[in-house]
Amino acid sequence: MKKLFAALLVLALAFTGCAMAETLSVIATPSPHAEVVRLIEEDLAAAGYELELIEVTDYVTENPAVAGGDVMINFFQHIPYLDGYNASVSEEEQLAAVIPTHFEPMGIYPGTKTSLEEIAEGDAIAVPNDPTNMTRAFLLLADAGLISVPEGTTLESVVTPDDITGDLNPNGLEFYEANAELIPGLRGDVAFAIINGNNAALAGLNPNTDAAYAETADSLAGQSYVNVFAVKPENAEADFVKALESCVYTQKVYDLIVERGFVPTFAVEAAE
């Protein structure tokens, strides 16, 4: 009888544990963001959280989904993009950055030409059309020696093709503006394409091996464009954030980020 009671007690506790599991809803872009989250699903379960992962490929729905309470946390953006979002919405819609993870180098990828030395008068360059990434793209082109940017330009500036004229554009380059996620598919129509790390990964491109020129980890962009998770401000210190951070800051996540050609911004204190 005692053995039967003990068995029933263990079974009851098991069911109780399942019932107490909290759902952790995450909305993320595919690579490496959703890959990271999917990789730690079992670890989250061990911490008492049942993962609900929603994958999207745009940069539009993720922040409103968290701000509106439909999803608990998102993972797709770097800090300047989040700052830009927060500056464009009401205080009630603003989000907080948590769990810094990695830097994704933006690269100049071959289109119809393979080497930057092949640049000719009037060549077309595809650039992201959102203000944050467009300015970053022009700074990358300037660093590569293809153009100059207006004096005093920083990562916080808003630079458009209208600003890159005259002596700033000695080759008379044409800039084709497009949504960042569409640019990998435009490579056959332009000499070169400026692709951020997330969309490069989706297209099977690695900035370390496939880009004609790319940002480095010690560059200003490398220190500034750190990818983060984002939550409502009141959840910044929530238990689910702490649990997620402990699962993310592991060797296997570090290794995945490196495999994708990105740069982890956290250190793994101990092996798993």
C-alpha positions as a Markdown table, in Angstrom:
| # | Residue | x | y | z |
|---|---|---|---|---|
| 1 | Met | 0.0 | 0.0 | 0.0 |
| 2 | Lys | 2.9 | 2.4 | 0.9 |
| 3 | Lys | 4.5 | 1.6 | -2.5 |
| 4 | Leu | 1.2 | 2.4 | -4.3 |
| 5 | Phe | 0.8 | 5.7 | -2.4 |
| 6 | Ala | 4.3 | 6.7 | -3.2 |
| 7 | Ala | 3.8 | 6.0 | -6.9 |
| 8 | Leu | 0.6 | 7.9 | -6.9 |
| 9 | Leu | 2.3 | 10.8 | -5.2 |
| 10 | Val | 5.1 | 10.9 | -7.8 |
| 11 | Leu | 2.5 | 10.8 | -10.6 |
| 12 | Ala | 0.5 | 13.6 | -9.0 |
| 13 | Leu | 3.6 | 15.8 | -8.6 |
| 14 | Ala | 4.5 | 15.2 | -12.2 |
| 15 | Phe | 1.1 | 16.3 | -13.4 |
| 16 | Thr | 1.3 | 19.3 | -11.0 |
| 17 | Gly | 4.7 | 20.3 | -12.5 |
| 18 | Cys | 3.3 | 20.2 | -16.0 |
| 19 | Ala | 0.3 | 22.3 | -15.0 |
| 20 | Met | 2.6 | 24.9 | -13.5 |
| 21 | Ala | 4.7 | 25.3 | -16.6 |
| 22 | Glu | 4.4 | 28.9 | -17.8 |
| 23 | Thr | 4.1 | 29.7 | -21.5 |
| 24 | Leu | 6.9 | 31.9 | -22.8 |
| 25 | Ser | 5.8 | 33.4 | -26.1 |
| 26 | Val | 8.6 | 34.7 | -28.4 |
| 27 | Ile | 8.3 | 36.3 | -31.8 |
| 28 | Ala | 11.6 | 36.2 | -33.8 |
| 29 | Thr | 13.1 | 36.4 | -37.3 |
| 30 | Pro | 14.5 | 33.1 | -38.5 |
| 31 | Ser | 18.3 | 33.3 | -38.4 |
| 32 | Pro | 19.9 | 33.3 | -36.0 |
| 33 | His | 17.2 | 34.6 | -33.7 |
| 34 | Ala | 14.6 | 31.9 | -34.0 |
| 35 | Glu | 17.4 | 29.3 | -34.3 |
| 36 | Val | 18.8 | 30.4 | -31.0 |
| 37 | Val | 15.4 | 30.2 | -29.3 |
| 38 | Arg | 14.6 | 26.8 | -30.7 |
| 39 | Leu | 18.0 | 25.5 | -29.6 |
| 40 | Ile | 17.2 | 26.3 | -26.0 |
| 41 | Glu | 13.6 | 25.0 | -26.0 |
| 42 | Glu | 14.5 | 22.0 | -23.7 |
| 43 | Asp | 16.5 | 24.2 | -21.4 |
| 44 | Leu | 13.5 | 26.5 | -21.0 |
| 45 | Ala | 11.3 | 23.5 | -20.3 |
| 46 | Ala | 13.7 | 22.4 | -17.6 |
| 47 | Ala | 13.4 | 25.9 | -16.1 |
| 48 | Gly | 9.6 | 25.7 | -16.1 |
| 49 | Tyr | 8.7 | 27.4 | -19.4 |
| 50 | Glu | 6.8 | 26.0 | -22.4 |
| 51 | Leu | 8.1 | 27.8 | -25.5 |
| 52 | Glu | 5.6 | 29.3 | -28.0 |
| 53 | Leu | 7.7 | 30.5 | -30.9 |
| 54 | Ile | 6.4 | 32.7 | -33.7 |
| 55 | Glu | 8.6 | 33.2 | -36.7 |
| 56 | Val | 8.2 | 36.2 | -39.0 |
| 57 | Thr | 10.4 | 37.6 | -41.7 |
| 58 | Asp | 9.6 | 41.3 | -41.6 |
| 59 | Tyr | 10.8 | 44.1 | -39.2 |
| 60 | Val | 7.3 | 45.5 | -38.6 |
| 61 | Thr | 5.2 | 43.2 | -36.5 |
| 62 | Glu | 7.5 | 42.3 | -33.7 |
| 63 | Asn | 7.6 | 45.4 | -31.6 |
| 64 | Pro | 3.8 | 46.1 | -31.8 |
| 65 | Ala | 3.2 | 42.5 | -30.9 |
| 66 | Val | 5.0 | 42.8 | -27.6 |
| 67 | Ala | 3.8 | 46.4 | -26.9 |
| 68 | Gly | 0.2 | 45.2 | -27.4 |
| 69 | Gly | 0.6 | 42.2 | -25.1 |
| 70 | Asp | 0.1 | 39.6 | -27.7 |
| 71 | Val | 3.6 | 38.2 | -27.2 |
| 72 | Met | 5.9 | 38.4 | -24.2 |
| 73 | Ile | 9.2 | 39.0 | -25.8 |
| 74 | Asn | 10.8 | 39.6 | -29.3 |
| 75 | Phe | 14.2 | 38.8 | -30.8 |
| 76 | Phe | 15.1 | 40.4 | -34.1 |
| 77 | Gln | 16.6 | 43.9 | -33.7 |
| 78 | His | 19.7 | 45.8 | -32.7 |
| 79 | Ile | 19.7 | 48.6 | -30.1 |
| 80 | Pro | 19.6 | 51.5 | -32.6 |
| 81 | Tyr | 16.6 | 50.0 | -34.3 |
| 82 | Leu | 14.8 | 49.7 | -31.0 |
| 83 | Asp | 15.7 | 53.2 | -30.1 |
| 84 | Gly | 14.2 | 54.4 | -33.4 |
| 85 | Tyr | 11.0 | 52.5 | -32.7 |
| 86 | Asn | 10.7 | 53.9 | -29.2 |
| 87 | Ala | 11.2 | 57.4 | -30.5 |
| 88 | Ser | 8.3 | 56.9 | -32.9 |
| 89 | Val | 5.6 | 55.6 | -30.5 |
| 90 | Ser | 3.9 | 56.7 | -27.4 |
| 91 | Glu | 5.4 | 56.0 | -24.0 |
| 92 | Glu | 2.8 | 53.2 | -23.4 |
| 93 | Glu | 4.1 | 51.4 | -26.5 |
| 94 | Gln | 7.8 | 51.7 | -25.8 |
| 95 | Leu | 9.9 | 48.6 | -25.0 |
| 96 | Ala | 13.1 | 47.8 | -23.1 |
| 97 | Ala | 16.2 | 46.0 | -24.3 |
| 98 | Val | 17.3 | 42.9 | -22.4 |
| 99 | Ile | 19.8 | 40.0 | -22.9 |
| 100 | Pro | 22.4 | 41.5 | -25.4 |
| 101 | Thr | 23.5 | 38.6 | -27.6 |
| 102 | His | 25.5 | 39.3 | -30.7 |
| 103 | Phe | 26.6 | 41.6 | -33.5 |
| 104 | Glu | 25.7 | 40.9 | -37.1 |
| 105 | Pro | 28.1 | 42.5 | -39.6 |
| 106 | Met | 26.5 | 44.4 | -42.4 |
| 107 | Gly | 28.2 | 43.5 | -45.7 |
| 108 | Ile | 28.6 | 44.7 | -49.3 |
| 109 | Tyr | 27.7 | 41.5 | -51.2 |
| 110 | Pro | 28.5 | 40.9 | -54.9 |
| 111 | Gly | 25.7 | 41.3 | -57.4 |
| 112 | Thr | 26.6 | 41.5 | -61.0 |
| 113 | Lys | 30.1 | 42.3 | -60.0 |
| 114 | Thr | 32.3 | 40.5 | -57.5 |
| 115 | Ser | 35.1 | 42.9 | -56.5 |
| 116 | Leu | 34.9 | 46.5 | -55.4 |
| 117 | Glu | 37.7 | 47.3 | -57.8 |
| 118 | Glu | 35.2 | 46.7 | -60.6 |
| 119 | Ile | 33.0 | 49.6 | -59.6 |
| 120 | Ala | 32.2 | 51.8 | -62.6 |
| 121 | Glu | 30.4 | 55.1 | -63.3 |
| 122 | Gly | 26.7 | 54.8 | -62.6 |
| 123 | Asp | 26.7 | 51.3 | -61.0 |
| 124 | Ala | 23.6 | 50.5 | -58.9 |
| 125 | Ile | 23.9 | 49.6 | -55.2 |
| 126 | Ala | 20.9 | 48.2 | -53.3 |
| 127 | Val | 20.5 | 49.7 | -49.8 |
| 128 | Pro | 18.0 | 49.1 | -47.1 |
| 129 | Asn | 15.2 | 51.7 | -47.1 |
| 130 | Asp | 14.7 | 52.0 | -43.3 |
| 131 | Pro | 16.5 | 55.1 | -41.9 |
| 132 | Thr | 18.7 | 53.3 | -39.3 |
| 133 | Asn | 20.1 | 50.7 | -41.7 |
| 134 | Met | 20.3 | 53.1 | -44.7 |
| 135 | Thr | 22.7 | 55.4 | -42.7 |
| 136 | Arg | 24.7 | 52.4 | -41.6 |
| 137 | Ala | 24.9 | 51.2 | -45.3 |
| 138 | Phe | 26.3 | 54.6 | -46.4 |
| 139 | Leu | 28.8 | 54.6 | -43.6 |
| 140 | Leu | 29.9 | 51.1 | -44.7 |
| 141 | Leu | 30.2 | 52.3 | -48.3 |
| 142 | Ala | 32.3 | 55.2 | -47.2 |
| 143 | Asp | 34.5 | 53.0 | -45.1 |
| 144 | Ala | 35.0 | 50.9 | -48.2 |
| 145 | Gly | 36.1 | 54.0 | -50.1 |
| 146 | Leu | 33.2 | 54.0 | -52.6 |
| 147 | Ile | 31.6 | 57.3 | -51.4 |
| 148 | Ser | 31.9 | 59.9 | -48.7 |
| 149 | Val | 29.3 | 60.9 | -46.2 |
| 150 | Pro | 28.4 | 64.5 | -45.1 |
| 151 | Glu | 30.8 | 65.8 | -42.5 |
| 152 | Gly | 29.7 | 64.9 | -38.9 |
| 153 | Thr | 27.7 | 61.9 | -40.0 |
| 154 | Thr | 27.3 | 59.4 | -37.1 |
| 155 | Leu | 25.3 | 56.2 | -36.7 |
| 156 | Glu | 22.5 | 58.4 | -35.2 |
| 157 | Ser | 22.3 | 60.6 | -38.4 |
| 158 | Val | 19.7 | 60.2 | -41.1 |
| 159 | Val | 21.5 | 60.0 | -44.4 |
| 160 | Thr | 19.6 | 59.4 | -47.7 |
| 161 | Pro | 20.7 | 59.1 | -51.3 |
| 162 | Asp | 19.9 | 62.8 | -51.7 |
| 163 | Asp | 22.7 | 63.6 | -49.3 |
| 164 | Ile | 25.3 | 61.5 | -51.3 |
| 165 | Thr | 25.8 | 63.8 | -54.3 |
| 166 | Gly | 28.5 | 65.7 | -56.1 |
| 167 | Asp | 32.0 | 65.1 | -54.7 |
| 168 | Leu | 30.6 | 62.7 | -52.1 |
| 169 | Asn | 29.7 | 60.3 | -54.9 |
| 170 | Pro | 32.6 | 60.5 | -57.4 |
| 171 | Asn | 31.5 | 57.4 | -59.3 |
| 172 | Gly | 27.9 | 58.6 | -59.7 |
| 173 | Leu | 26.6 | 55.5 | -58.1 |
| 174 | Glu | 22.8 | 54.9 | -58.2 |
| 175 | Phe | 21.2 | 53.8 | -55.0 |
| 176 | Tyr | 18.3 | 51.4 | -55.2 |
| 177 | Glu | 16.2 | 51.5 | -52.0 |
| 178 | Ala | 14.3 | 48.4 | -50.9 |
| 179 | Asn | 13.1 | 46.7 | -47.8 |
| 180 | Ala | 16.0 | 45.0 | -46.1 |
| 181 | Glu | 14.5 | 41.5 | -46.4 |
| 182 | Leu | 14.1 | 41.9 | -50.2 |
| 183 | Ile | 17.7 | 42.9 | -50.9 |
| 184 | Pro | 19.3 | 39.4 | -51.2 |
| 185 | Gly | 16.9 | 38.7 | -54.1 |
| 186 | Leu | 18.0 | 41.9 | -55.9 |
| 187 | Arg | 21.6 | 40.9 | -56.4 |
| 188 | Gly | 21.1 | 40.0 | -60.0 |
| 189 | Asp | 19.9 | 43.5 | -60.7 |
| 190 | Val | 22.6 | 45.6 | -59.1 |
| 191 | Ala | 26.4 | 45.7 | -59.0 |
| 192 | Phe | 26.4 | 45.2 | -55.2 |
| 193 | Ala | 23.9 | 44.8 | -52.5 |
| 194 | Ile | 24.2 | 46.0 | -48.9 |
| 195 | Ile | 22.7 | 43.2 | -46.7 |
| 196 | Asn | 22.4 | 43.1 | -43.0 |
| 197 | Gly | 23.4 | 40.0 | -41.1 |
| 198 | Asn | 20.0 | 38.6 | -40.4 |
| 199 | Asn | 18.9 | 38.7 | -44.0 |
| 200 | Ala | 22.3 | 37.5 | -45.3 |
| 201 | Ala | 21.9 | 34.4 | -43.1 |
| 202 | Leu | 18.4 | 33.8 | -44.5 |
| 203 | Ala | 20.0 | 33.8 | -48.0 |
| 204 | Gly | 22.8 | 31.4 | -47.0 |
| 205 | Leu | 25.4 | 34.2 | -47.0 |
| 206 | Asn | 28.2 | 34.6 | -44.5 |
| 207 | Pro | 29.8 | 38.0 | -44.0 |
| 208 | Asn | 33.1 | 36.5 | -43.3 |
| 209 | Thr | 33.3 | 34.5 | -46.5 |
| 210 | Asp | 30.8 | 35.9 | -49.0 |
| 211 | Ala | 30.9 | 39.7 | -48.6 |
| 212 | Ala | 33.2 | 41.8 | -50.7 |
| 213 | Tyr | 33.5 | 44.1 | -47.7 |
| 214 | Ala | 32.0 | 43.9 | -44.2 |
| 215 | Glu | 31.9 | 45.6 | -40.9 |
| 216 | Thr | 34.4 | 44.3 | -38.3 |
| 217 | Ala | 33.7 | 43.5 | -34.7 |
| 218 | Asp | 35.9 | 46.4 | -33.5 |
| 219 | Ser | 34.2 | 48.9 | -35.7 |
| 220 | Leu | 31.8 | 51.6 | -34.4 |
| 221 | Ala | 28.9 | 49.6 | -35.8 |
| 222 | Gly | 30.2 | 46.4 | -34.1 |
| 223 | Gln | 30.1 | 48.2 | -30.8 |
| 224 | Ser | 26.8 | 49.8 | -31.4 |
| 225 | Tyr | 24.5 | 47.4 | -33.3 |
| 226 | Val | 24.2 | 44.7 | -30.7 |
| 227 | Asn | 21.1 | 42.5 | -31.1 |
| 228 | Val | 18.9 | 42.2 | -28.0 |
| 229 | Phe | 15.6 | 40.7 | -26.9 |
| 230 | Ala | 12.9 | 43.3 | -26.1 |
| 231 | Val | 10.1 | 43.3 | -23.6 |
| 232 | Lys | 7.7 | 45.8 | -22.0 |
| 233 | Pro | 9.6 | 47.9 | -19.5 |
| 234 | Glu | 7.8 | 46.4 | -16.5 |
| 235 | Asn | 9.0 | 43.0 | -17.5 |
| 236 | Ala | 12.7 | 43.9 | -17.8 |
| 237 | Glu | 13.5 | 42.2 | -14.5 |
| 238 | Ala | 10.8 | 39.4 | -14.8 |
| 239 | Asp | 11.6 | 35.8 | -13.9 |
| 240 | Phe | 11.0 | 34.7 | -17.5 |
| 241 | Val | 13.7 | 37.2 | -18.7 |
| 242 | Lys | 16.2 | 35.9 | -16.1 |
| 243 | Ala | 15.5 | 32.3 | -17.1 |
| 244 | Leu | 15.8 | 33.1 | -20.8 |
| 245 | Glu | 19.1 | 34.8 | -20.2 |
| 246 | Ser | 20.6 | 31.9 | -18.4 |
| 247 | Cys | 19.6 | 29.6 | -21.2 |
| 248 | Val | 20.9 | 31.9 | -23.9 |
| 249 | Tyr | 24.3 | 32.6 | -22.3 |
| 250 | Thr | 25.6 | 29.1 | -23.0 |
| 251 | Gln | 28.3 | 27.5 | -25.1 |
| 252 | Lys | 25.9 | 25.9 | -27.6 |
| 253 | Val | 24.3 | 29.3 | -28.3 |
| 254 | Tyr | 27.7 | 30.9 | -28.5 |
| 255 | Asp | 28.8 | 28.3 | -31.0 |
| 256 | Leu | 25.6 | 28.7 | -33.2 |
| 257 | Ile | 26.1 | 32.4 | -33.4 |
| 258 | Val | 29.7 | 31.9 | -34.6 |
| 259 | Glu | 28.7 | 29.3 | -37.1 |
| 260 | Arg | 26.3 | 31.8 | -38.7 |
| 261 | Gly | 29.2 | 34.3 | -39.2 |
| 262 | Phe | 28.1 | 36.6 | -36.4 |
| 263 | Val | 30.0 | 37.8 | -33.2 |
| 264 | Pro | 28.7 | 36.9 | -29.7 |
| 265 | Thr | 28.7 | 39.8 | -27.3 |
| 266 | Phe | 28.6 | 37.6 | -24.2 |
| 267 | Ala | 31.1 | 35.3 | -22.5 |
| 268 | Val | 30.4 | 31.8 | -21.4 |
| 269 | Glu | 31.5 | 31.6 | -17.9 |
| 270 | Ala | 31.4 | 27.8 | -17.6 |
| 271 | Ala | 31.0 | 24.9 | -20.0 |
| 272 | Glu | 27.6 | 23.2 | -20.0 |
